[in-house]
Structures are given as structure tokens and as C-alpha cells.
Amino acid sequence: MSAGRRILYVEDDISSRMLVKQVLKAAGYKVVEAEDGMAGIRLAQETRPDLILMDINMPGLDGYAAATKIKGMPGLANTPIIAMTANVVEGDRERALTAGCDGYLAKPIDVDALPGQINEFLGGRRDHVDEEAERSYLREHSQRLVDRLEEQVAALTRSDAMKSRFIAIAAHELRTPVTIIRGYLDILQDPAGPVSEANPEATVLLEGIFNGVRRLHEIVEDMLDVTRIEAKTLDLRVAPVRLDDAAKKAVDLHLESAKQRNLNLKLEPMETLPTIWGDGVRIQQILGHLISNAIKFTPDGGSVTVSGRIVNKKQQNDIMAATQPLDDKYVEIIVTDTGIGIDQSEKDRIFDQFYEVRDPSLHSTSKTDFMGGGAGLGLAITRGVAEAHGGWVWVESEGHDPERCPGSRFHMVLPMGTPPD
């Protein structure tokens, strides 16, 4: 019965794992080991064992929760799970069976009896608990899961707050030295400066240093913007904004990058768009993020097009992200590319902070290279600034296909606004 049968043993104590593994291997079983509940869930799904030995008292995700999860996974509902614990107190057996286990073995393990017990469970043995006790322990198990979930949510909330605080402090601390370095570099790069006159070749070196510092400055400013957006303290300097001017400035800043990649970066006529009330610098900033993103994910020789239109009630059905009735006071900017497209499952997540579509281990920092990486803040800032204006941003794409390149369309809708008091 044991020949070739696979046993998954979930146990945090290495000495216990070694002992049980030796006993079961000597009896002809194949043994897979997991050091905690999360690893047990993953290996159960990957290896599809014939039986699972589950230690109950493990740190983190305990055996009760792991058993409940495994029993609810496709293809594993009928896999016998045998609970094992050294803390034998009244109710332990019933709690384990109520959580989804099919049997219960107390520690220390009887090494002589264990192979035979495993054979019994593989042969169909199942332990049961009476209905009244099951209802009682099921309520207790459910409450324990809810309490654990509340603790984890609270811990994640604290961790997220600490992360935001660290980003804000780090960005402020970095801003001062970066500003000082940029100031001295400006002096050194002056054509009449001491370095240029003494050694003209140093200009090339200074240019490289300046580009690196400028990129660091941009990252610091993005980090500060993210903290302001999270804290809802983003300061908008509202004034009349000509969208054609803002779009042209954003496009002009990326023409050289597009040229290096042989991309056709085109700005369609937008002179007919009305002047809106908003922060012109911020609007240019988020347009720049959308254009930069389109360039990075469009193969060499492709195209990126920036266009705009007035959105009225008749066009409301065309606005995929509309969640409220529109009036005649909105404008829409669209950045269209012929890039690799975006998978449907990624369309919302790409606007999350620090999110990267690619595997982070393959990260390659570049603002112009195809599939070049970044800090993962550009689209998050774009959405935050648009929402601060009372607008919103979303993306349309047929899907991700590096061969066919279906492209993407990023939409940004902004209200025309009213003059401030």
C-alpha cells in the first residue's frame, strides 16, 4: 500500500521532520517536507500528496487554518489530513476535525505504529466528531479565524503607515543634499566656470554626473508627491490652463527619447480644447508620465499619439471609467501607443504605488529603453493628481502580446473647473 505514495509533512520543528521522514521512507513512502503552514499550502497544491501530516501548533499560520485552506482548494478536498500535536488537551481532537482534518495523532509519535496508522487513513479511515460538538467547535474555529484576520489587518495597517512615514522622511532627507549637489553642478557647468576653462574634457564627465543627480532629484520629488497624495495634502496652484500648451511641453520633453528609439511621437491638434482651471505644472507632469510610460512599453519603430477632445453627455457611453453622470464641463486627453499592451488582470494594478508589470528581479532602470524599469510611481502619481483635480484616469487594452503589439490607450478626464474665489 505504501509503495510510491506521497506524504506531505507540515512541521516547523526540524528534528521532528527528520524523524518522521526516516520512519516513513523506511516504510516505502515518498516524503515532502514543509516548514510552516504557508509552505504546506503551496506544496499541497504543487505536489498533490496522497496524505498530509499537519502539525497544529506552528507559528504564523497554524495547522487549523492551513487545513481549512487546503480542504477548500480544487482537487484537494478528498486528500486526508492528519493532525499532529504535542499539546493534548480536552477539545484538541474535536477542534482539528472541525477545521478540516480527517484524523488525529498525538505526539510524541509512536514510530512503530505510525506506518500502520498512515496505511489505515490511506485505506479510507476517517475520524468523526458528533454534530453538537462540531457546531460548537465550528463557531470557535470561525471566531479564531476572524480574530487572526483582525490581527493581521491591524499589523498590515501599522506596517503601511510606517512605510509611508519612512518614504516621507527619506524623501525629505534626500532632498536637501540633492539640491546642494545640483547647485554646485550648475556652477561647475557654467561655460565661464573654473572647471570648463581649466579642462574642457571635464564637461562630459560633469554632464554624466548632472544626469544622474537629476534622475535622483526626480525620484525624490516623486516620493514626496506620493506621500502628499496619500495624506491628501497635494497643493494645487489653480490657474487658467491651456491644454494644448501643456501637452506640447510634455511632448517636447520626450521628443529626444522617442528619437533615440525611432518612435513616432505625435501630438494631434488640440487648439480647439477650452482653457480649464487647474494646476498647469501638475497637468504637464502627469501627461509626461503617461507619455514616458507609452514610450517604454512600445517597441522601436512604433508610435505614440497624444490627442484630446471635449466630453459631453452624448459621449458619456464612451467613457469606460465614468462612475457619475457627466455634464458638458469635461475634457479628455488620450495617450495611444502601439506597444505590447496590458493584461486584463493588470489594468487596475498598474496604478498602484511601486507596482511593476515585469518581474522585479529583471528590473533595469531606464526612462527610454524598451521595457525599462522605474520606481513604479509615475502612474500612481498620474491617478492621484487627476483625482485631486476632480478627474480620473484609466487604461484600455486588448491584452498583453509582445509579438502582435495590440497597444494601449490611457484616458485622462479632467473637469474644466471654475475660477477660484
C-alpha positions in Angstrom: 0.0 0.0 0.0 2.9 2.4 0.8 4.9 1.9 -2.4 5.2 5.2 -4.2 2.6 7.0 -2.1 3.5 10.7 -1.4 3.2 12.1 2.1 3.4 15.8 2.8 4.6 16.5 6.3 4.0 20.1 7.5 6.1 20.7 10.7 8.1 23.7 11.9 10.4 21.5 14.1 13.3 20.2 12.0 14.1 17.3 14.4 10.5 16.0 14.2 10.6 16.3 10.4 13.8 14.3 10.2 12.5 11.5 12.5 9.1 11.1 10.7 10.8 11.3 7.3 13.2 8.5 8.2 10.3 6.3 9.5 8.1 6.9 6.5 10.9 6.5 3.9 11.8 3.2 5.6 8.2 2.1 5.1 8.4 2.9 1.4 6.7 6.3 1.3 7.9 9.4 -0.6 8.0 12.3 1.8 7.7 16.0 1.0 8.5 18.5 3.8 7.1 21.9 4.6 8.4 24.1 7.4 5.3 26.2 8.0 1.6 26.5 7.2 2.0 28.7 4.1 4.7 26.4 2.6 2.4 23.5 3.3 -0.5 25.1 1.4 1.8 25.8 -1.6 3.4 22.3 -1.6 0.0 20.7 -1.3 -1.1 22.4 -4.4 2.1 21.7 -6.3 2.7 18.1 -5.3 -0.8 16.7 -4.8 0.1 14.4 -2.0 -1.8 11.2 -1.2 -1.9 12.2 2.5 -0.9 15.2 4.6 0.5 15.1 8.2 -0.2 18.5 9.7 1.4 19.9 12.9 -1.2 22.0 14.6 0.9 24.4 16.8 3.0 26.3 14.3 3.9 30.0 14.4 2.3 32.2 11.8 -0.4 30.2 10.0 -1.3 27.3 12.4 -2.3 23.9 11.4 -6.1 24.6 11.9 -6.1 27.4 9.3 -3.8 25.6 6.9 -6.0 22.5 7.0 -9.1 24.6 6.3 -7.5 26.3 3.4 -6.2 23.1 1.8 -9.6 21.4 2.1 -11.1 24.3 0.1 -8.6 24.1 -2.8 -9.6 22.4 -6.1 -8.6 18.8 -6.2 -7.6 18.5 -2.5 -11.0 18.2 -0.8 -10.7 14.4 -0.5 -7.0 14.4 0.5 -6.8 13.1 4.1 -5.2 15.5 6.5 -4.0 14.0 9.8 -3.5 16.5 12.7 -0.4 16.0 14.9 0.2 17.9 18.1 2.1 17.6 21.4 -0.4 19.7 23.4 -3.0 17.1 24.1 -5.8 18.9 26.0 -9.5 18.4 26.0 -11.1 19.5 22.7 -7.9 19.4 20.6 -9.1 16.4 18.6 -12.5 17.9 18.0 -11.0 21.3 17.0 -8.7 19.6 14.5 -11.5 17.5 12.9 -13.8 20.6 12.8 -11.1 22.6 11.0 -11.0 20.0 8.2 -8.6 17.3 9.4 -9.6 13.6 8.9 -7.6 12.1 11.8 -5.7 13.0 14.9 -2.4 11.6 16.2 -0.8 12.8 19.5 2.9 13.5 19.9 5.4 12.0 20.6 4.8 9.8 17.6 4.9 6.0 18.1 7.4 5.3 15.3 6.5 1.6 15.3 2.7 2.3 14.9 3.0 5.3 12.5 3.3 3.4 9.2 0.3 1.3 10.0 -1.7 4.3 11.1 -0.9 6.0 7.8 -2.0 2.9 5.9 -5.3 3.0 7.7 -6.0 6.6 6.7 -4.9 5.9 3.1 -7.2 2.9 3.1 -10.2 5.1 4.0 -10.3 5.5 7.8 -11.8 8.8 8.9 -12.3 10.1 12.4 -15.5 12.0 13.2 -17.0 14.2 15.8 -20.7 14.3 16.8 -22.8 17.1 15.3 -23.4 19.0 18.5 -19.7 19.2 19.3 -19.0 20.0 15.7 -21.3 23.0 15.7 -19.7 24.3 19.0 -16.2 23.9 17.8 -17.0 25.3 14.4 -18.2 28.5 15.9 -15.0 28.6 18.0 -12.9 27.9 14.9 -14.7 30.7 12.9 -14.1 33.2 15.7 -10.5 32.3 15.9 -10.1 32.9 12.1 -11.8 36.2 12.4 -9.6 37.3 15.4 -6.5 36.2 13.4 -7.7 38.2 10.4 -8.3 41.3 12.5 -4.8 41.0 14.0 -3.2 40.7 10.5 -5.2 43.6 9.1 -4.1 45.7 12.1 -0.5 44.7 11.6 -0.7 45.5 7.9 -2.2 48.9 8.6 0.6 49.7 11.0 3.2 48.4 8.5 1.7 50.5 5.7 1.7 53.6 8.0 5.3 53.0 8.9 6.2 52.6 5.2 4.5 55.9 4.3 6.3 57.6 7.1 9.6 56.2 6.1 9.1 57.3 2.5 8.2 60.8 3.6 11.2 61.2 5.9 13.6 59.6 3.5 12.5 61.8 0.6 12.8 65.0 2.8 16.2 63.9 4.0 17.4 63.2 0.4 16.0 66.4 -1.0 18.5 68.7 0.8 21.8 67.1 -0.3 20.5 66.5 -3.8 19.6 70.2 -4.1 23.0 71.2 -2.8 24.8 68.9 -5.3 22.7 70.3 -8.2 23.6 73.8 -7.2 27.3 73.2 -7.3 27.0 71.3 -10.5 25.3 74.3 -12.1 28.2 76.4 -11.1 30.7 73.9 -12.5 28.8 73.6 -15.7 28.8 77.3 -16.4 30.9 77.9 -19.6 32.9 80.5 -17.7 33.3 78.3 -14.6 36.7 77.2 -13.3 36.4 73.5 -14.4 35.4 74.3 -18.0 38.2 76.7 -18.6 40.9 74.6 -17.0 39.8 71.3 -18.6 37.1 71.3 -21.3 37.0 67.5 -21.3 35.6 67.6 -17.8 32.4 68.9 -19.3 31.5 65.4 -20.5 32.1 64.0 -17.0 30.0 66.7 -15.4 27.2 66.1 -17.8 27.1 62.4 -16.7 27.1 63.4 -13.0 24.4 66.0 -13.7 22.1 63.5 -15.4 22.4 61.1 -12.5 21.7 63.7 -9.9 18.7 65.0 -12.0 17.3 61.5 -12.1 17.8 61.1 -8.3 16.0 64.5 -7.9 13.1 63.3 -9.9 12.7 60.1 -7.8 12.8 62.2 -4.6 10.1 64.5 -5.9 8.0 61.5 -6.9 8.4 60.1 -3.5 7.3 63.3 -1.9 4.3 63.5 -4.3 3.2 60.0 -3.3 3.2 60.9 0.4 1.3 64.1 -0.4 -1.3 62.2 -2.4 -1.7 59.6 0.4 -2.1 62.3 3.0 -4.4 64.3 0.8 -2.2 67.3 1.2 -1.3 67.8 -2.5 -1.3 71.5 -3.1 -2.8 72.6 -6.4 -2.0 76.1 -7.7 -5.1 76.7 -9.7 -5.0 79.0 -12.7 -6.2 79.0 -16.3 -4.5 76.1 -18.2 -4.3 75.8 -22.0 -4.2 72.0 -22.5 -2.6 72.4 -26.0 0.3 74.2 -24.4 0.7 71.7 -21.5 0.5 68.8 -23.9 3.1 70.4 -26.3 5.5 71.0 -23.4 5.1 67.4 -22.2 5.6 66.0 -25.8 8.6 68.3 -26.4 10.4 67.0 -23.3 10.2 63.4 -24.7 11.0 64.0 -28.4 14.7 63.2 -27.9 13.8 60.0 -26.1 11.4 58.9 -28.8 14.0 59.8 -31.5 16.6 57.5 -29.8 14.1 54.6 -30.1 12.9 55.5 -33.6 9.4 56.2 -32.3 6.9 58.5 -33.9 5.7 60.7 -31.1 2.8 62.8 -32.4 0.7 65.5 -30.9 -2.7 65.9 -32.7 -4.1 69.4 -32.9 -5.7 70.5 -29.6 -6.2 74.2 -30.1 -9.9 73.8 -30.0 -9.9 72.5 -26.5 -11.1 75.1 -24.0 -9.0 76.6 -21.2 -9.6 74.8 -18.0 -8.9 75.7 -14.4 -6.2 73.6 -12.7 -2.5 73.3 -11.9 -0.7 73.6 -15.2 2.6 72.3 -13.8 0.9 69.2 -12.4 -1.1 68.6 -15.6 2.1 68.7 -17.6 3.7 66.4 -15.1 1.1 63.7 -15.4 0.9 64.0 -19.2 4.7 63.5 -19.1 4.3 60.3 -17.0 1.7 58.9 -19.5 4.0 59.7 -22.5 7.0 58.2 -20.8 5.1 55.1 -19.9 3.9 54.7 -23.5 7.5 55.1 -24.9 8.9 52.5 -22.5 6.4 49.8 -23.5 6.4 50.5 -27.2 9.0 48.6 -29.3 11.4 50.5 -31.5 9.8 51.9 -34.7 6.3 52.2 -33.1 4.2 55.2 -32.4 2.8 57.2 -29.5 0.0 59.7 -30.1 -1.4 62.4 -27.8 -4.9 63.6 -28.6 -7.8 65.4 -26.8 -11.5 66.1 -27.0 -14.4 67.7 -25.2 -16.6 65.1 -23.4 -20.3 65.8 -23.4 -23.4 63.9 -22.5 -23.7 62.2 -25.8 -20.2 60.7 -25.5 -20.8 59.5 -21.9 -21.2 55.9 -23.0 -17.7 56.1 -24.5 -16.1 56.9 -21.1 -15.3 53.5 -19.7 -14.5 54.7 -16.2 -17.4 57.0 -15.8 -19.0 56.4 -12.4 -21.2 59.5 -12.3 -23.3 61.5 -14.8 -21.2 63.9 -16.9 -22.1 67.4 -17.8 -20.6 69.5 -20.6 -17.6 70.6 -18.5 -15.1 67.8 -19.0 -12.2 67.3 -21.4 -10.4 64.1 -22.2 -6.7 63.6 -23.0 -5.8 60.2 -24.7 -2.3 58.8 -25.0 -2.4 56.0 -27.5 0.6 53.7 -28.3 1.4 50.7 -30.4 3.1 48.9 -27.6 2.9 45.4 -26.1 -0.4 46.0 -24.4 -1.6 45.2 -20.8 -3.1 42.1 -19.5 -6.6 42.4 -18.2 -5.6 41.4 -14.7 -3.0 44.2 -14.6 -5.2 47.1 -15.8 -6.0 48.4 -12.3 -2.8 47.3 -10.5 -0.5 49.3 -12.7 -1.8 52.4 -11.0 -0.7 51.1 -7.6 2.4 52.5 -5.9 5.7 50.7 -6.7 3.9 48.2 -8.9 5.9 46.7 -11.8 4.4 44.6 -14.5 7.7 42.8 -15.0 9.4 40.5 -12.6 11.3 42.8 -10.1 14.4 40.6 -10.4 14.6 41.7 -14.0 14.4 45.4 -13.1 16.5 47.6 -15.4 16.4 51.3 -14.7 15.9 53.4 -17.8 13.5 56.2 -18.8 13.9 55.5 -22.5 14.9 51.8 -23.1 12.2 49.4 -24.2 10.7 47.8 -21.1 13.0 49.9 -18.9 12.1 50.0 -15.3 11.5 52.8 -12.9 10.4 53.4 -9.3 6.8 52.4 -10.1 5.4 55.7 -9.1 4.5 57.5 -12.3 1.1 56.1 -13.0 0.2 56.2 -9.3 1.0 59.9 -9.3 -0.9 60.4 -12.5 -4.1 59.0 -11.0 -3.6 60.9 -7.7 -3.1 64.2 -9.4 -6.0 63.7 -11.8 -8.3 62.8 -8.9 -7.1 65.8 -7.0 -8.4 67.9 -9.9 -11.8 66.0 -9.7 -10.9 63.8 -12.7 -9.9 60.2 -13.2 -7.6 58.0 -15.3 -7.9 54.5 -16.7 -6.5 52.3 -19.5 -7.9 50.3 -22.3 -6.0 47.4 -24.0 -6.9 44.2 -25.8 -4.3 42.4 -23.7 -0.6 41.7 -23.4 1.1 40.4 -26.6 4.7 41.3 -27.3 4.5 39.8 -30.7 1.3 41.3 -32.1 1.6 44.6 -30.1 -2.1 45.5 -29.6 -1.2 48.7 -27.9 -2.8 50.6 -25.1 -5.0 53.8 -24.7 -4.6 55.8 -21.5 -7.5 58.1 -20.9 -7.4 61.1 -18.5 -10.6 63.1 -18.0 -10.4 66.5 -16.3 -13.2 68.9 -15.3 -13.0 72.4 -16.9 -13.4 73.7 -13.4 -14.5 77.2 -12.2 -12.4 80.2 -11.3 -11.3 80.2 -7.7 -12.7 82.9 -5.3 
